[in-house]
Amino acid sequence: MTDSHTGPSDHKGLKLSSETAARTQSGYPMLLVLLVALLVGIYGFRQLVGGGELGGPLLAAGAIAFLLVLGGFYLLQPNQAVAILLFGSYRGTDRTNGLRWILPWYSAKKISVRIHNVTSERLKVNDQRGNPIEIASNVVWRVNDTAQALFDVDDYQKFIFVQIESAVRAIGAKYPYDDIEHLETTLRGHADVVSHELRDELQERVAVAGITIDECRLTHLAYAPEIAQAMLRRQQAEAVIAARQKLVLGAVSMVESALHMLSEKGVVELDDERRAAMVSNLMVVLCSERDTQPVVNAGTLYQ
């Protein structure tokens, strides 16, 4: 078997392996060779028993050929790959499915290139404002470069688990949990933006291991239990304040519009005192949380 091999490349100061295609061959023709070696061995054994002079050499040749051919077979399922090694030196990767064969002094190390799905544990981190939160994510990943995954990190599966935790902590600390004024990018209000940045962050971290990140999503996001009740009350207070602000703005706009229309159509002439009294009454009606009770004034506006 011949092979092709590209030397390691330099990436961020590290000497990294790079996947190349190994020149292997189909194992099915070698099954015929295996069968021939078996028949030769059987024939030599019969000759040896019968006293033939060629019995011993034929039996030895058949047995050696059988063992050599048998030791070179390996099977590849869909979305599996095999890294071919020669005395510890990388000689390429075979991704062809089915029964394959290499020279028996080469070794084959299998690796899955299927899509993997992992959900991280719930991590407690401090958001941008220092509030402790719980956060977890789901990551879809796969091995893209088998040489880097096998030879540039000690254990690529443990490596990606550690990097997922590091990336989630980094993103969780980068943004606030929420923003009642909707002026900032937040973990709760901008899930798509946060997920996209988490994917980019994680992809940069695991590129050294030849891993591709297909998707990242936050699966859990909540305040830590010790501050959950306090933060809930704060959210409720902020919501009430925001609602009051909108209510007052709307009421002022309505009062202004009413006074303008009354003046424009000449319905009533209002001096400063009457205008102030009408504004006060309208603001009470519009901003009150309870139903207002009308009062009929039988006199003038001054009584």
BABAVO-160203 format. One record per residue (C-alpha): residue number from 1; residue in three letters; x, y, z. Coordinates in steps of 0.2 Angstrom, whole numbers. Example, Ala and Ser with C-alpha at 12.3 -4.5 7.8 and 13.67 -1.06 7.14 Angstrom:
// BABAVO-160203
+-------+-------+-------+-------+-------+
| kolmi | semar |     X |     Y |     Z |
+-------+-------+-------+-------+-------+
|     1 |   ALA |    62 |   -22 |    39 |
|     2 |   SER |    68 |    -5 |    36 |
+-------+-------+-------+-------+-------+
END
This chain:
// BABAVO-160203
+-------+-------+-------+-------+-------+
| kolmi | semar |     X |     Y |     Z |
+-------+-------+-------+-------+-------+
|     1 |   MET |     0 |     0 |     0 |
|     2 |   THR |     6 |    17 |    -4 |
|     3 |   ASP |     1 |    33 |     5 |
|     4 |   SER |     1 |    52 |     4 |
|     5 |   HIS |     5 |    63 |    19 |
|     6 |   THR |     6 |    81 |    22 |
|     7 |   GLY |    17 |    88 |    36 |
|     8 |   PRO |    10 |    97 |    51 |
|     9 |   SER |     5 |   115 |    49 |
|    10 |   ASP |     7 |   130 |    61 |
|    11 |   HIS |    -9 |   137 |    69 |
|    12 |   LYS |    -8 |   150 |    83 |
|    13 |   GLY |     9 |   144 |    88 |
|    14 |   LEU |     5 |   125 |    89 |
|    15 |   LYS |    10 |   112 |    77 |
|    16 |   LEU |    -6 |   104 |    71 |
|    17 |   SER |    -9 |    88 |    61 |
|    18 |   SER |   -19 |    89 |    45 |
|    19 |   GLU |   -30 |    76 |    38 |
|    20 |   THR |   -25 |    68 |    22 |
|    21 |   ALA |   -33 |    54 |    11 |
|    22 |   ALA |   -25 |    37 |    14 |
|    23 |   ARG |   -23 |    25 |    -1 |
|    24 |   THR |   -31 |     9 |     5 |
|    25 |   GLN |   -40 |    -4 |    -5 |
|    26 |   SER |   -56 |   -14 |    -5 |
|    27 |   GLY |   -56 |   -29 |     6 |
|    28 |   TYR |   -67 |   -40 |    -6 |
|    29 |   PRO |   -53 |   -44 |   -18 |
|    30 |   MET |   -42 |   -49 |    -4 |
|    31 |   LEU |   -55 |   -61 |     2 |
|    32 |   LEU |   -51 |   -71 |   -14 |
|    33 |   VAL |   -32 |   -70 |    -9 |
|    34 |   LEU |   -37 |   -76 |     9 |
|    35 |   LEU |   -47 |   -91 |     1 |
|    36 |   VAL |   -32 |   -96 |   -10 |
|    37 |   ALA |   -20 |   -95 |     5 |
|    38 |   LEU |   -32 |  -106 |    15 |
|    39 |   LEU |   -33 |  -119 |     0 |
|    40 |   VAL |   -14 |  -119 |    -1 |
|    41 |   GLY |   -12 |  -122 |    17 |
|    42 |   ILE |   -25 |  -136 |    17 |
|    43 |   TYR |   -16 |  -144 |     1 |
|    44 |   GLY |     1 |  -143 |    10 |
|    45 |   PHE |    -6 |  -151 |    25 |
|    46 |   ARG |   -13 |  -165 |    15 |
|    47 |   GLN |     3 |  -167 |     6 |
|    48 |   LEU |    13 |  -167 |    23 |
|    49 |   VAL |     1 |  -181 |    30 |
|    50 |   GLY |     4 |  -191 |    14 |
|    51 |   GLY |    22 |  -189 |    14 |
|    52 |   GLY |    24 |  -177 |     0 |
|    53 |   GLU |    40 |  -167 |    -1 |
|    54 |   LEU |    31 |  -150 |    -4 |
|    55 |   GLY |    19 |  -152 |    10 |
|    56 |   GLY |    29 |  -143 |    23 |
|    57 |   PRO |    34 |  -128 |    12 |
|    58 |   LEU |    16 |  -126 |     5 |
|    59 |   LEU |     8 |  -127 |    23 |
|    60 |   ALA |    20 |  -114 |    30 |
|    61 |   ALA |    17 |  -103 |    15 |
|    62 |   GLY |    -1 |  -105 |    15 |
|    63 |   ALA |    -2 |  -101 |    34 |
|    64 |   ILE |     9 |   -86 |    33 |
|    65 |   ALA |    -1 |   -79 |    18 |
|    66 |   PHE |   -17 |   -82 |    27 |
|    67 |   LEU |   -12 |   -73 |    43 |
|    68 |   LEU |    -4 |   -58 |    34 |
|    69 |   VAL |   -20 |   -56 |    23 |
|    70 |   LEU |   -32 |   -59 |    38 |
|    71 |   GLY |   -23 |   -46 |    48 |
|    72 |   GLY |   -26 |   -32 |    36 |
|    73 |   PHE |   -45 |   -32 |    36 |
|    74 |   TYR |   -56 |   -18 |    44 |
|    75 |   LEU |   -74 |   -13 |    42 |
|    76 |   LEU |   -80 |     5 |    40 |
|    77 |   GLN |   -98 |     9 |    44 |
|    78 |   PRO |  -107 |    25 |    37 |
|    79 |   ASN |  -100 |    41 |    45 |
|    80 |   GLN |   -85 |    32 |    52 |
|    81 |   ALA |   -67 |    35 |    48 |
|    82 |   VAL |   -50 |    26 |    51 |
|    83 |   ALA |   -33 |    35 |    54 |
|    84 |   ILE |   -19 |    24 |    46 |
|    85 |   LEU |    -3 |    23 |    56 |
|    86 |   LEU |    14 |    16 |    53 |
|    87 |   PHE |    24 |    13 |    68 |
|    88 |   GLY |    15 |    28 |    76 |
|    89 |   SER |    17 |    40 |    61 |
|    90 |   TYR |     1 |    46 |    53 |
|    91 |   ARG |    -2 |    40 |    35 |
|    92 |   GLY |   -19 |    47 |    31 |
|    93 |   THR |   -37 |    44 |    34 |
|    94 |   ASP |   -49 |    32 |    25 |
|    95 |   ARG |   -67 |    37 |    24 |
|    96 |   THR |   -73 |    24 |    12 |
|    97 |   ASN |   -87 |    13 |    19 |
|    98 |   GLY |   -87 |    -6 |    18 |
|    99 |   LEU |   -74 |   -20 |    20 |
|   100 |   ARG |   -56 |   -12 |    18 |
|   101 |   TRP |   -39 |   -19 |    18 |
|   102 |   ILE |   -21 |   -12 |    22 |
|   103 |   LEU |    -5 |   -20 |    24 |
|   104 |   PRO |    -4 |   -29 |    41 |
|   105 |   TRP |    10 |   -19 |    48 |
|   106 |   TYR |    -1 |    -3 |    47 |
|   107 |   SER |   -12 |     0 |    61 |
|   108 |   ALA |   -30 |     7 |    60 |
|   109 |   LYS |   -38 |    19 |    73 |
|   110 |   LYS |   -57 |    21 |    71 |
|   111 |   ILE |   -65 |    38 |    74 |
|   112 |   SER |   -84 |    43 |    72 |
|   113 |   VAL |   -88 |    58 |    61 |
|   114 |   ARG |  -106 |    57 |    65 |
|   115 |   ILE |  -116 |    72 |    72 |
|   116 |   HIS |  -115 |    72 |    91 |
|   117 |   ASN |  -128 |    81 |   102 |
|   118 |   VAL |  -123 |    86 |   120 |
|   119 |   THR |  -132 |    96 |   133 |
|   120 |   SER |  -121 |   105 |   146 |
|   121 |   GLU |  -124 |   104 |   165 |
|   122 |   ARG |  -132 |   119 |   173 |
|   123 |   LEU |  -118 |   131 |   177 |
|   124 |   LYS |  -119 |   146 |   190 |
|   125 |   VAL |  -111 |   161 |   183 |
|   126 |   ASN |  -112 |   180 |   186 |
|   127 |   ASP |  -120 |   190 |   172 |
|   128 |   GLN |  -113 |   207 |   166 |
|   129 |   ARG |  -121 |   216 |   181 |
|   130 |   GLY |  -115 |   203 |   194 |
|   131 |   ASN |  -131 |   194 |   197 |
|   132 |   PRO |  -129 |   175 |   199 |
|   133 |   ILE |  -138 |   165 |   186 |
|   134 |   GLU |  -140 |   147 |   180 |
|   135 |   ILE |  -137 |   144 |   162 |
|   136 |   ALA |  -135 |   128 |   151 |
|   137 |   SER |  -134 |   125 |   133 |
|   138 |   ASN |  -136 |   112 |   119 |
|   139 |   VAL |  -122 |   109 |   107 |
|   140 |   VAL |  -122 |   100 |    90 |
|   141 |   TRP |  -105 |    95 |    84 |
|   142 |   ARG |   -95 |    83 |    74 |
|   143 |   VAL |   -77 |    79 |    70 |
|   144 |   ASN |   -71 |    87 |    54 |
|   145 |   ASP |   -53 |    84 |    54 |
|   146 |   THR |   -49 |    66 |    61 |
|   147 |   ALA |   -30 |    70 |    62 |
|   148 |   GLN |   -32 |    85 |    73 |
|   149 |   ALA |   -45 |    76 |    84 |
|   150 |   LEU |   -34 |    61 |    87 |
|   151 |   PHE |   -17 |    68 |    88 |
|   152 |   ASP |   -18 |    87 |    93 |
|   153 |   VAL |   -28 |    85 |   109 |
|   154 |   ASP |   -27 |    71 |   122 |
|   155 |   ASP |   -45 |    66 |   122 |
|   156 |   TYR |   -56 |    76 |   110 |
|   157 |   GLN |   -73 |    71 |   118 |
|   158 |   LYS |   -67 |    77 |   135 |
|   159 |   PHE |   -59 |    92 |   127 |
|   160 |   ILE |   -75 |    98 |   119 |
|   161 |   PHE |   -85 |    96 |   136 |
|   162 |   VAL |   -72 |   107 |   145 |
|   163 |   GLN |   -73 |   120 |   131 |
|   164 |   ILE |   -92 |   120 |   131 |
|   165 |   GLU |   -92 |   125 |   149 |
|   166 |   SER |   -79 |   138 |   146 |
|   167 |   ALA |   -88 |   146 |   132 |
|   168 |   VAL |  -105 |   146 |   141 |
|   169 |   ARG |   -97 |   155 |   156 |
|   170 |   ALA |   -89 |   168 |   145 |
|   171 |   ILE |  -105 |   172 |   136 |
|   172 |   GLY |  -115 |   172 |   152 |
|   173 |   ALA |  -104 |   185 |   159 |
|   174 |   LYS |  -104 |   195 |   144 |
|   175 |   TYR |  -122 |   200 |   144 |
|   176 |   PRO |  -135 |   205 |   157 |
|   177 |   TYR |  -149 |   193 |   161 |
|   178 |   ASP |  -162 |   206 |   156 |
|   179 |   ASP |  -165 |   224 |   153 |
|   180 |   ILE |  -182 |   232 |   157 |
|   181 |   GLU |  -179 |   246 |   145 |
|   182 |   HIS |  -174 |   235 |   131 |
|   183 |   LEU |  -159 |   245 |   127 |
|   184 |   GLU |  -146 |   232 |   128 |
|   185 |   THR |  -143 |   214 |   121 |
|   186 |   THR |  -148 |   202 |   135 |
|   187 |   LEU |  -147 |   184 |   138 |
|   188 |   ARG |  -166 |   182 |   140 |
|   189 |   GLY |  -172 |   194 |   126 |
|   190 |   HIS |  -160 |   191 |   112 |
|   191 |   ALA |  -158 |   172 |   112 |
|   192 |   ASP |  -154 |   171 |    94 |
|   193 |   VAL |  -140 |   184 |    95 |
|   194 |   VAL |  -133 |   175 |   111 |
|   195 |   SER |  -134 |   158 |   103 |
|   196 |   HIS |  -125 |   164 |    87 |
|   197 |   GLU |  -111 |   172 |    97 |
|   198 |   LEU |  -110 |   156 |   108 |
|   199 |   ARG |  -107 |   146 |    93 |
|   200 |   ASP |   -93 |   157 |    86 |
|   201 |   GLU |   -85 |   157 |   103 |
|   202 |   LEU |   -85 |   139 |   104 |
|   203 |   GLN |   -80 |   136 |    86 |
|   204 |   GLU |   -64 |   146 |    89 |
|   205 |   ARG |   -60 |   136 |   105 |
|   206 |   VAL |   -62 |   119 |    97 |
|   207 |   ALA |   -55 |   122 |    80 |
|   208 |   VAL |   -38 |   116 |    86 |
|   209 |   ALA |   -46 |    99 |    89 |
|   210 |   GLY |   -53 |    98 |    71 |
|   211 |   ILE |   -71 |    99 |    77 |
|   212 |   THR |   -85 |   109 |    69 |
|   213 |   ILE |  -100 |   116 |    79 |
|   214 |   ASP |  -116 |   115 |    69 |
|   215 |   GLU |  -128 |   123 |    82 |
|   216 |   CYS |  -129 |   130 |    99 |
|   217 |   ARG |  -144 |   134 |   109 |
|   218 |   LEU |  -147 |   140 |   127 |
|   219 |   THR |  -158 |   126 |   135 |
|   220 |   HIS |  -159 |   134 |   153 |
|   221 |   LEU |  -158 |   152 |   159 |
|   222 |   ALA |  -164 |   158 |   176 |
|   223 |   TYR |  -158 |   168 |   191 |
|   224 |   ALA |  -150 |   158 |   205 |
|   225 |   PRO |  -162 |   152 |   218 |
|   226 |   GLU |  -154 |   163 |   232 |
|   227 |   ILE |  -159 |   179 |   222 |
|   228 |   ALA |  -174 |   173 |   212 |
|   229 |   GLN |  -187 |   180 |   223 |
|   230 |   ALA |  -179 |   197 |   225 |
|   231 |   MET |  -176 |   198 |   206 |
|   232 |   LEU |  -194 |   194 |   203 |
|   233 |   ARG |  -200 |   208 |   214 |
|   234 |   ARG |  -188 |   220 |   205 |
|   235 |   GLN |  -195 |   214 |   189 |
|   236 |   GLN |  -212 |   217 |   195 |
|   237 |   ALA |  -208 |   234 |   201 |
|   238 |   GLU |  -199 |   239 |   185 |
|   239 |   ALA |  -214 |   233 |   175 |
|   240 |   VAL |  -226 |   244 |   186 |
|   241 |   ILE |  -214 |   259 |   184 |
|   242 |   ALA |  -213 |   256 |   165 |
|   243 |   ALA |  -232 |   254 |   164 |
|   244 |   ARG |  -235 |   270 |   174 |
|   245 |   GLN |  -223 |   280 |   163 |
|   246 |   LYS |  -233 |   274 |   147 |
|   247 |   LEU |  -249 |   278 |   156 |
|   248 |   VAL |  -244 |   296 |   160 |
|   249 |   LEU |  -237 |   299 |   143 |
|   250 |   GLY |  -253 |   293 |   135 |
|   251 |   ALA |  -264 |   303 |   147 |
|   252 |   VAL |  -254 |   319 |   144 |
|   253 |   SER |  -256 |   317 |   125 |
|   254 |   MET |  -274 |   314 |   127 |
|   255 |   VAL |  -277 |   329 |   138 |
|   256 |   GLU |  -267 |   340 |   126 |
|   257 |   SER |  -277 |   334 |   112 |
|   258 |   ALA |  -293 |   337 |   121 |
|   259 |   LEU |  -289 |   355 |   126 |
|   260 |   HIS |  -283 |   359 |   108 |
|   261 |   MET |  -299 |   353 |   101 |
|   262 |   LEU |  -310 |   362 |   113 |
|   263 |   SER |  -300 |   378 |   110 |
|   264 |   GLU |  -300 |   376 |    91 |
|   265 |   LYS |  -319 |   372 |    90 |
|   266 |   GLY |  -323 |   386 |   102 |
|   267 |   VAL |  -333 |   374 |   113 |
|   268 |   VAL |  -328 |   384 |   129 |
|   269 |   GLU |  -317 |   398 |   133 |
|   270 |   LEU |  -304 |   392 |   146 |
|   271 |   ASP |  -294 |   404 |   157 |
|   272 |   ASP |  -279 |   397 |   166 |
|   273 |   GLU |  -288 |   392 |   182 |
|   274 |   ARG |  -302 |   383 |   172 |
|   275 |   ARG |  -288 |   375 |   161 |
|   276 |   ALA |  -279 |   369 |   176 |
|   277 |   ALA |  -295 |   362 |   184 |
|   278 |   MET |  -299 |   352 |   168 |
|   279 |   VAL |  -281 |   346 |   166 |
|   280 |   SER |  -282 |   340 |   184 |
|   281 |   ASN |  -299 |   331 |   182 |
|   282 |   LEU |  -294 |   323 |   165 |
|   283 |   MET |  -277 |   316 |   173 |
|   284 |   VAL |  -287 |   309 |   188 |
|   285 |   VAL |  -299 |   300 |   176 |
|   286 |   LEU |  -285 |   294 |   164 |
|   287 |   CYS |  -272 |   288 |   177 |
|   288 |   SER |  -283 |   281 |   191 |
|   289 |   GLU |  -283 |   263 |   194 |
|   290 |   ARG |  -301 |   263 |   200 |
|   291 |   ASP |  -317 |   269 |   191 |
|   292 |   THR |  -320 |   287 |   193 |
|   293 |   GLN |  -337 |   294 |   200 |
|   294 |   PRO |  -343 |   309 |   191 |
|   295 |   VAL |  -349 |   324 |   201 |
|   296 |   VAL |  -362 |   336 |   193 |
|   297 |   ASN |  -358 |   354 |   197 |
|   298 |   ALA |  -374 |   364 |   198 |
|   299 |   GLY |  -365 |   380 |   200 |
|   300 |   THR |  -351 |   388 |   190 |
|   301 |   LEU |  -333 |   382 |   188 |
|   302 |   TYR |  -328 |   393 |   203 |
|   303 |   GLN |  -341 |   385 |   215 |
+-------+-------+-------+-------+-------+
END
